[in-house]
Amino acid sequence: MVQSLLRVLAVCCIGAWFGPTMAFAEQRLALVIGNSAYRTVTALPNPANDAKAMAGLLTAAGFEITEAPDLTQSDMRRAIRDFAAKIAEKGPDTVALVFYAGHGMQVDGENYLVPIDAKIEREADLAIEAIRLVDVMNALSAAPSKARIVILDACRNNPYSAIAKNMGRGLAIVDAPRGSFVSYSTAPGAEAADGAGENSPFTTALIEAAREPGLPIELAFRRVRTIVDKATNAAQTPWDSSSLIGDFVFFPGDKGVVRTDEPRAAQPVEFWKSRMVKRSPAEAFDIALRADVVEAYEAFMAMFGASPMAPRVRAILDRRLVMVAWFNTTTTNSVTAYEAFLLRFPNTDLTATAQRLLQRARSRGLALGAQASVGAAQAAVSPTAAAPVKPPVTPVRGPARSCECPELKPLKPTRVREVVVEEVVPVRQRPPVLRPPPRRPPPPHYPPPRRPGNYPPQFIR
């Protein structure tokens, strides 16, 4: 109780110290959701406390707070819709932040935030009873804003025993859209602790790290990662994904934004090896943990594979490789992708889900193949089937020549006469009449020649 009062008093002191002098160039809005009073599973005590602590911190940081404790599904949808409308009213120069504490799960590569009235008995119920994280991100992206920040303290253990055996642990990886920042209370595919105190380890570390003036949000969450890892004895490692365009700080500093030599963009393994040269295993582990990328963990294993911290880093690296491959597989969503995932990772908590999605992809392929076959058969037997349209051929032009040519005027469109082709019906002709050939004329008649002695008597005078 005393620690809680001291924490609230510290937040109020921050607000009193920075409040009169702080001036922000942008509008700041925050939606703070804490789901504790679950109706069908065991209640969570800390999300309500985490939401109150974050509301105090964000109020001191100049945010206009919308508190939404213990929301049902309809209440969550309404709160997100109204918050998106408020962002649109404030204009594009607005920083929008959503903090959620409560239960969160993944199914088929999709992340879901669970309202307090969810009744989940099978995996298919989650898509009906819960809120997809991608829908929250889309609602924030629909309104133009300067930055969108989503902080999820929602990776607690799955309380729904009926589906826990066939589901992946924790939350799946998401790729923060442009201008967005997404943070999990633990690594993808892992579970976070609710905490033995009044706040979760993640929220406690965030309130501590965000107080430093001028510290960019990426560096603040790297410190959160280190604090939580030490507080939980390496059982919990927060994760974040940033695509912010500019710098965002919770509290501005007198000297401006704090700069460090820590890279923000992705770097190869050799870069991280150069950072770990002449460092102790503990210092190299701290570098890899703050970076929290596959390349940094691989560099540590290459240089300190025999150190006592190597098994710990190997566990983090192996799980991260599985979750990255799962993200790529579900994004591709094809038979080949699921077969490759099962071949590479045959025994994980995602095996059952991958096998189910593989069968679904195969059925979808068979259905599409059958539909294409039916369409081709119909086109073949149909007398009015149109011939396939060939794509236009783009002429290949040679290099431009410099010449003085008269400007060519476009040709006027010519009218095309319609030629009507009439069907020719053959006419039935009569058979020819056979006539006898013409008769030859009779030969001329000549009297027979006279023979001697046959002459008539001649009268002699």
C-alpha positions as CSV (number, residue, x, y, z in Angstrom):
1,M,0.0,0.0,0.0
2,V,2.8,2.4,0.9
3,Q,4.6,1.6,-2.4
4,S,1.4,2.4,-4.3
5,L,1.0,5.7,-2.6
6,L,4.6,6.6,-3.2
7,R,4.3,5.7,-6.9
8,V,1.1,7.9,-7.3
9,L,2.8,10.7,-5.4
10,A,5.8,10.5,-7.7
11,V,3.6,10.7,-10.8
12,C,1.8,13.7,-9.3
13,C,5.1,15.4,-8.5
14,I,6.1,14.9,-12.1
15,G,2.9,16.6,-13.3
16,A,3.4,19.5,-10.9
17,W,7.0,19.9,-11.9
18,F,6.5,19.7,-15.7
19,G,2.9,20.8,-15.9
20,P,3.2,24.7,-15.7
21,T,6.2,24.8,-18.0
22,M,5.6,22.0,-20.5
23,A,4.5,23.0,-24.0
24,F,3.8,20.5,-26.6
25,A,3.8,21.2,-30.3
26,E,1.1,18.5,-30.9
27,Q,-2.2,17.4,-29.5
28,R,-2.0,14.3,-27.3
29,L,-4.8,11.8,-26.8
30,A,-4.8,8.5,-24.9
31,L,-7.3,5.7,-24.5
32,V,-6.5,3.7,-21.4
33,I,-8.3,0.3,-21.0
34,G,-7.9,-2.0,-18.0
35,N,-9.9,-5.3,-18.0
36,S,-9.8,-7.0,-14.6
37,A,-13.3,-8.2,-13.8
38,Y,-13.6,-11.2,-16.2
39,R,-16.9,-13.0,-15.8
40,T,-16.2,-16.5,-17.2
41,V,-12.6,-16.9,-16.0
42,T,-10.5,-15.9,-13.0
43,A,-10.3,-12.1,-12.5
44,L,-7.0,-10.3,-12.9
45,P,-6.3,-7.9,-10.1
46,N,-3.5,-5.8,-11.7
47,P,-4.9,-4.5,-15.0
48,A,-7.2,-2.0,-13.3
49,N,-4.2,-0.8,-11.2
50,D,-2.0,-0.6,-14.3
51,A,-4.5,1.5,-16.1
52,K,-4.8,3.9,-13.2
53,A,-1.0,4.2,-13.0
54,M,-0.6,4.8,-16.7
55,A,-3.4,7.3,-16.7
56,G,-1.6,9.3,-14.1
57,L,1.7,9.2,-16.0
58,L,0.1,10.2,-19.3
59,T,-1.8,13.0,-17.7
60,A,1.4,14.4,-16.4
61,A,2.9,14.0,-19.9
62,G,0.2,16.3,-21.4
63,F,-2.2,13.6,-22.7
64,E,-6.0,14.1,-22.7
65,I,-7.1,10.8,-21.1
66,T,-10.1,8.6,-21.8
67,E,-10.3,6.0,-19.1
68,A,-12.2,2.8,-20.0
69,P,-12.1,0.1,-17.2
70,D,-13.7,-3.3,-17.5
71,L,-15.2,-3.2,-21.0
72,T,-17.4,-5.7,-22.6
73,Q,-17.1,-6.4,-26.3
74,S,-19.7,-3.8,-27.4
75,D,-18.1,-1.2,-25.0
76,M,-14.7,-1.8,-26.4
77,R,-15.9,-1.4,-30.0
78,R,-17.7,1.8,-29.0
79,A,-14.7,3.2,-27.1
80,I,-12.3,2.5,-30.0
81,R,-14.7,4.1,-32.4
82,D,-15.2,7.2,-30.3
83,F,-11.5,7.6,-29.8
84,A,-10.8,7.4,-33.5
85,A,-13.4,10.1,-34.1
86,K,-11.8,12.3,-31.5
87,I,-8.4,11.9,-33.3
88,A,-10.0,13.0,-36.5
89,E,-11.5,16.1,-34.8
90,K,-8.1,17.1,-33.4
91,G,-6.4,17.0,-36.8
92,P,-3.3,15.5,-38.3
93,D,-0.9,17.0,-35.7
94,T,-2.1,14.6,-33.0
95,V,-0.3,11.9,-31.1
96,A,-2.7,9.0,-30.4
97,L,-1.8,6.4,-27.7
98,V,-3.8,3.3,-26.7
99,F,-2.8,1.4,-23.5
100,Y,-4.5,-2.0,-22.9
101,A,-4.0,-4.2,-19.8
102,G,-5.9,-7.5,-19.7
103,H,-6.0,-10.9,-21.5
104,G,-4.7,-11.2,-25.0
105,M,-4.3,-14.3,-27.2
106,Q,-3.3,-15.3,-30.7
107,V,-5.1,-17.7,-33.1
108,D,-3.9,-18.5,-36.6
109,G,-1.4,-15.7,-36.5
110,E,-4.0,-13.1,-35.4
111,N,-3.8,-11.2,-32.1
112,Y,-7.0,-10.6,-30.1
113,L,-7.8,-8.5,-27.0
114,V,-10.3,-10.2,-24.8
115,P,-13.2,-8.2,-23.2
116,I,-14.6,-9.2,-19.8
117,D,-17.8,-10.8,-21.1
118,A,-16.1,-13.2,-23.6
119,K,-17.4,-16.8,-23.7
120,I,-14.7,-18.8,-25.4
121,E,-15.1,-22.6,-25.6
122,R,-13.3,-23.3,-28.9
123,E,-10.9,-21.4,-31.1
124,A,-13.6,-20.2,-33.5
125,D,-15.2,-18.4,-30.7
126,L,-12.3,-16.0,-30.2
127,A,-12.9,-14.3,-33.5
128,I,-16.5,-13.7,-32.5
129,E,-16.1,-12.8,-28.8
130,A,-12.8,-10.8,-28.9
131,I,-11.4,-7.7,-30.6
132,R,-8.7,-8.1,-33.3
133,L,-5.6,-6.0,-32.7
134,V,-5.4,-5.3,-36.4
135,D,-8.9,-3.7,-36.2
136,V,-7.6,-1.4,-33.5
137,M,-4.6,-0.4,-35.6
138,N,-6.8,0.2,-38.6
139,A,-9.2,2.4,-36.6
140,L,-6.2,4.5,-35.5
141,S,-4.7,4.7,-39.0
142,A,-8.0,5.8,-40.5
143,A,-7.7,9.3,-39.0
144,P,-4.6,11.3,-40.0
145,S,-2.2,11.7,-37.1
146,K,1.4,12.5,-36.3
147,A,2.1,9.3,-34.4
148,R,0.2,6.2,-33.2
149,I,1.4,4.3,-30.1
150,V,-0.1,1.0,-28.9
151,I,1.1,-0.5,-25.6
152,L,-0.1,-3.9,-24.7
153,D,0.3,-5.4,-21.2
154,A,-1.8,-8.4,-22.5
155,C,0.5,-11.4,-22.8
156,R,-0.7,-13.2,-19.7
157,N,-1.3,-16.9,-19.6
158,N,-4.3,-18.3,-21.5
159,P,-7.1,-18.8,-18.9
160,Y,-9.4,-20.7,-21.3
161,S,-8.3,-24.3,-20.7
162,A,-10.6,-25.7,-23.5
163,I,-8.4,-24.2,-26.2
164,A,-5.1,-23.6,-24.4
165,K,-3.6,-26.9,-25.6
166,N,-4.1,-26.2,-29.3
167,M,-3.1,-22.5,-29.4
168,G,0.2,-20.8,-29.5
169,R,1.5,-19.0,-26.4
170,G,1.5,-15.2,-26.1
171,L,1.0,-12.9,-29.0
172,A,2.1,-13.1,-32.5
173,I,4.6,-10.7,-34.1
174,V,3.0,-7.6,-35.8
175,D,4.7,-5.2,-38.2
176,A,4.1,-1.7,-37.0
177,P,2.6,0.4,-39.9
178,R,4.3,3.6,-40.9
179,G,4.1,6.2,-38.2
180,S,3.3,3.7,-35.5
181,F,4.9,2.2,-32.4
182,V,3.7,-1.2,-30.9
183,S,5.0,-2.6,-27.7
184,Y,4.3,-6.0,-25.9
185,S,4.9,-6.6,-22.2
186,T,6.9,-9.7,-23.2
187,A,8.5,-11.3,-26.3
188,P,6.2,-12.7,-29.1
189,G,5.2,-16.3,-28.3
190,A,5.9,-15.9,-24.6
191,E,3.7,-15.2,-21.5
192,A,4.0,-12.3,-19.1
193,A,3.5,-12.3,-15.4
194,D,0.7,-10.4,-13.8
195,G,3.0,-9.4,-11.0
196,A,3.0,-10.0,-7.2
197,G,2.6,-6.3,-6.4
198,E,-0.1,-3.8,-7.3
199,N,1.3,-3.4,-10.8
200,S,2.7,-5.7,-13.4
201,P,6.5,-5.7,-13.9
202,F,6.1,-4.1,-17.3
203,T,3.9,-1.2,-16.2
204,T,6.2,-0.6,-13.2
205,A,9.3,-0.4,-15.5
206,L,7.5,1.8,-18.0
207,I,6.5,4.4,-15.5
208,E,10.1,4.5,-14.3
209,A,11.8,4.7,-17.7
210,A,9.4,7.2,-19.2
211,R,10.1,9.8,-16.6
212,E,13.5,10.8,-18.0
213,P,13.1,14.1,-19.9
214,G,14.0,14.2,-23.5
215,L,14.3,10.4,-23.8
216,P,12.9,9.1,-27.2
217,I,10.3,6.4,-26.8
218,E,12.5,3.7,-28.5
219,L,15.2,4.3,-26.0
220,A,12.7,4.4,-23.1
221,F,11.4,0.9,-24.0
222,R,14.9,-0.4,-24.4
223,R,15.4,0.5,-20.8
224,V,12.1,-1.0,-19.9
225,R,13.3,-4.3,-21.5
226,T,16.4,-4.3,-19.3
227,I,14.5,-3.4,-16.1
228,V,11.9,-6.1,-16.7
229,D,14.5,-8.8,-17.5
230,K,16.3,-8.2,-14.3
231,A,13.1,-7.9,-12.2
232,T,11.7,-11.2,-13.5
233,N,15.1,-13.0,-13.5
234,A,15.0,-13.3,-17.3
235,A,11.5,-14.8,-17.3
236,Q,10.0,-11.9,-19.2
237,T,11.5,-9.8,-22.0
238,P,9.4,-6.9,-23.4
239,W,9.3,-6.5,-27.2
240,D,8.5,-3.5,-29.5
241,S,8.3,-2.6,-33.2
242,S,8.7,1.0,-34.3
243,S,8.0,2.7,-37.6
244,L,7.8,6.2,-36.2
245,I,8.9,9.0,-38.6
246,G,10.1,11.5,-36.0
247,D,11.0,11.6,-32.4
248,F,8.5,11.3,-29.6
249,V,9.3,11.9,-25.9
250,F,7.0,11.6,-23.0
251,F,8.6,14.6,-21.2
252,P,10.6,17.2,-23.1
253,G,14.1,18.0,-21.7
254,D,15.9,21.3,-21.4
255,K,18.7,20.0,-23.6
256,G,16.3,18.7,-26.3
257,V,16.1,15.0,-27.3
258,V,18.6,12.7,-25.7
259,R,20.8,11.1,-28.4
260,T,22.8,7.9,-28.0
261,D,25.0,5.8,-30.3
262,E,22.5,3.0,-30.3
263,P,21.4,2.3,-33.9
264,R,17.7,2.4,-34.8
265,A,17.9,0.7,-38.2
266,A,18.6,-2.9,-38.8
267,Q,22.2,-3.9,-38.7
268,P,24.1,-7.1,-39.8
269,V,25.7,-9.5,-37.5
270,E,29.2,-8.1,-38.1
271,F,28.1,-4.7,-36.8
272,W,27.0,-6.2,-33.5
273,K,30.2,-8.2,-33.2
274,S,32.1,-5.0,-33.5
275,R,30.1,-3.5,-30.7
276,M,30.8,-6.5,-28.5
277,V,34.5,-6.7,-29.0
278,K,36.5,-6.2,-25.7
279,R,33.3,-6.5,-23.7
280,S,32.5,-9.0,-21.0
281,P,29.7,-11.5,-21.5
282,A,27.4,-9.5,-19.2
283,E,28.1,-6.3,-21.1
284,A,27.6,-8.0,-24.5
285,F,24.4,-9.6,-23.2
286,D,23.1,-6.1,-22.2
287,I,23.9,-4.8,-25.7
288,A,22.0,-7.7,-27.3
289,L,19.1,-7.4,-25.0
290,R,18.6,-3.7,-25.5
291,A,18.8,-4.2,-29.3
292,D,16.5,-7.3,-29.1
293,V,17.1,-8.3,-32.7
294,V,18.1,-11.7,-34.2
295,E,21.4,-10.4,-35.5
296,A,22.5,-9.1,-32.1
297,Y,21.7,-12.5,-30.4
298,E,23.5,-14.3,-33.2
299,A,26.5,-12.1,-32.7
300,F,26.5,-12.9,-29.0
301,M,26.3,-16.7,-29.6
302,A,29.2,-16.4,-32.1
303,M,31.4,-14.6,-29.6
304,F,30.3,-15.9,-26.2
305,G,28.8,-19.3,-27.0
306,A,30.6,-20.9,-24.0
307,S,29.6,-18.3,-21.5
308,P,27.1,-19.1,-18.7
309,M,24.6,-16.7,-20.4
310,A,24.7,-18.6,-23.7
311,P,21.8,-21.0,-22.9
312,R,19.6,-18.0,-21.9
313,V,20.4,-16.2,-25.2
314,R,19.9,-19.4,-27.2
315,A,16.4,-19.8,-25.8
316,I,15.5,-16.2,-26.7
317,L,17.0,-16.6,-30.2
318,D,15.3,-20.0,-30.9
319,R,11.9,-18.7,-29.9
320,R,12.4,-15.5,-31.9
321,L,13.3,-17.5,-35.0
322,V,10.1,-19.5,-34.6
323,M,7.9,-16.4,-34.2
324,V,9.6,-14.6,-37.2
325,A,9.1,-17.7,-39.4
326,W,5.5,-18.0,-38.1
327,F,4.8,-14.4,-39.0
328,N,6.2,-14.9,-42.5
329,T,4.2,-18.1,-42.9
330,T,0.8,-16.7,-41.9
331,T,1.5,-13.6,-44.0
332,T,2.1,-15.8,-47.1
333,N,-0.7,-18.2,-46.2
334,S,0.1,-20.8,-48.8
335,V,0.5,-24.6,-48.9
336,T,4.2,-24.3,-49.6
337,A,4.7,-21.8,-46.7
338,Y,3.0,-24.1,-44.1
339,E,4.9,-27.2,-45.4
340,A,8.2,-25.3,-45.1
341,F,7.4,-24.2,-41.5
342,L,6.5,-27.7,-40.4
343,L,9.6,-29.1,-42.0
344,R,11.8,-26.6,-40.2
345,F,9.9,-26.5,-36.8
346,P,8.1,-29.8,-36.5
347,N,7.6,-29.8,-32.7
348,T,6.4,-26.4,-31.3
349,D,3.3,-25.1,-29.7
350,L,2.3,-23.8,-33.2
351,T,2.5,-27.3,-34.9
352,A,-1.2,-28.1,-34.5
353,T,-2.2,-24.7,-35.8
354,A,0.1,-25.0,-38.7
355,Q,-1.3,-28.4,-39.6
356,R,-4.8,-27.1,-39.5
357,L,-4.0,-24.1,-41.7
358,L,-2.1,-26.4,-44.1
359,Q,-5.2,-28.5,-44.6
360,R,-7.3,-25.4,-45.0
361,A,-4.9,-24.1,-47.6
362,R,-5.0,-27.4,-49.5
363,S,-8.8,-27.4,-49.4
364,R,-8.9,-23.9,-50.7
365,G,-6.5,-24.8,-53.5
366,L,-8.7,-27.8,-54.5
367,A,-11.8,-25.7,-54.5
368,L,-10.1,-23.1,-56.7
369,G,-8.9,-25.8,-59.0
370,A,-12.3,-27.3,-59.3
371,Q,-13.9,-23.9,-59.9
372,A,-11.3,-23.2,-62.6
373,S,-12.0,-26.6,-64.3
374,V,-15.7,-26.0,-64.3
375,G,-15.2,-22.5,-65.8
376,A,-12.9,-23.9,-68.5
377,A,-15.4,-26.6,-69.4
378,Q,-18.3,-24.2,-69.6
379,A,-16.2,-21.9,-71.8
380,A,-15.3,-24.8,-74.1
381,V,-18.9,-26.0,-74.7
382,S,-20.5,-22.6,-74.8
383,P,-21.0,-21.4,-78.5
384,T,-20.8,-17.8,-77.4
385,A,-17.6,-18.2,-75.4
386,A,-15.4,-15.2,-76.1
387,A,-11.8,-15.6,-77.1
388,P,-9.2,-14.7,-74.5
389,V,-8.2,-11.0,-74.7
390,K,-4.5,-10.7,-75.5
391,P,-2.6,-8.0,-73.6
392,P,-1.6,-5.0,-75.8
393,V,1.9,-5.1,-77.1
394,T,3.9,-2.1,-76.2
395,P,6.1,-1.1,-79.1
396,V,9.8,-0.9,-78.3
397,R,11.2,2.5,-79.2
398,G,14.7,3.3,-80.0
399,P,16.8,6.1,-78.4
400,A,15.5,9.6,-78.8
401,R,17.0,11.5,-81.7
402,S,17.5,15.2,-81.8
403,C,15.9,16.6,-85.0
404,E,13.8,19.5,-85.9
405,C,10.6,17.9,-87.0
406,P,7.2,19.6,-87.5
407,E,4.8,19.0,-84.7
408,L,2.6,16.1,-85.5
409,K,-1.1,16.7,-85.1
410,P,-3.2,13.8,-83.8
411,L,-5.2,12.1,-86.4
412,K,-8.9,12.5,-86.4
413,P,-10.9,9.4,-85.6
414,T,-12.3,7.8,-88.6
415,R,-15.7,6.2,-88.8
416,V,-15.9,2.6,-89.4
417,R,-18.7,1.5,-91.6
418,E,-20.7,-1.4,-90.5
419,V,-20.7,-4.1,-93.1
420,V,-23.8,-6.2,-92.9
421,V,-23.2,-9.7,-94.2
422,E,-26.4,-11.4,-95.3
423,E,-26.7,-15.1,-95.2
424,V,-26.8,-16.6,-98.7
425,V,-29.5,-19.2,-99.2
426,P,-28.9,-21.5,-102.1
427,V,-31.7,-21.6,-104.7
428,R,-32.9,-25.0,-105.9
429,Q,-32.5,-25.2,-109.7
430,R,-34.5,-27.3,-112.1
431,P,-32.8,-30.3,-113.8
432,P,-31.7,-29.6,-117.4
433,V,-34.0,-30.8,-120.2
434,L,-32.4,-33.4,-122.4
435,R,-33.2,-32.8,-126.1
436,P,-32.2,-35.0,-129.0
437,P,-29.3,-33.9,-131.1
438,P,-30.2,-31.9,-134.2
439,R,-30.7,-34.1,-137.4
440,R,-28.3,-33.8,-140.2
441,P,-29.7,-32.6,-143.5
442,P,-30.2,-35.4,-146.1
443,P,-27.5,-35.7,-148.8
444,P,-28.3,-34.1,-152.1
445,H,-30.1,-36.4,-154.7
446,Y,-28.4,-36.9,-158.0
447,P,-30.0,-38.9,-160.9
448,P,-28.3,-42.1,-161.8
449,P,-25.9,-41.8,-164.8
450,R,-27.2,-43.0,-168.1
451,R,-25.7,-46.1,-169.5
452,P,-25.0,-46.6,-173.2
453,G,-27.9,-48.0,-175.1
454,N,-30.3,-46.5,-172.8
455,Y,-30.4,-43.2,-174.5
456,P,-33.7,-42.4,-176.1
457,P,-33.7,-42.7,-179.9
458,Q,-32.5,-39.6,-181.7
459,F,-34.4,-38.4,-184.6
460,I,-32.3,-37.5,-187.4
461,R,-33.4,-34.8,-189.6
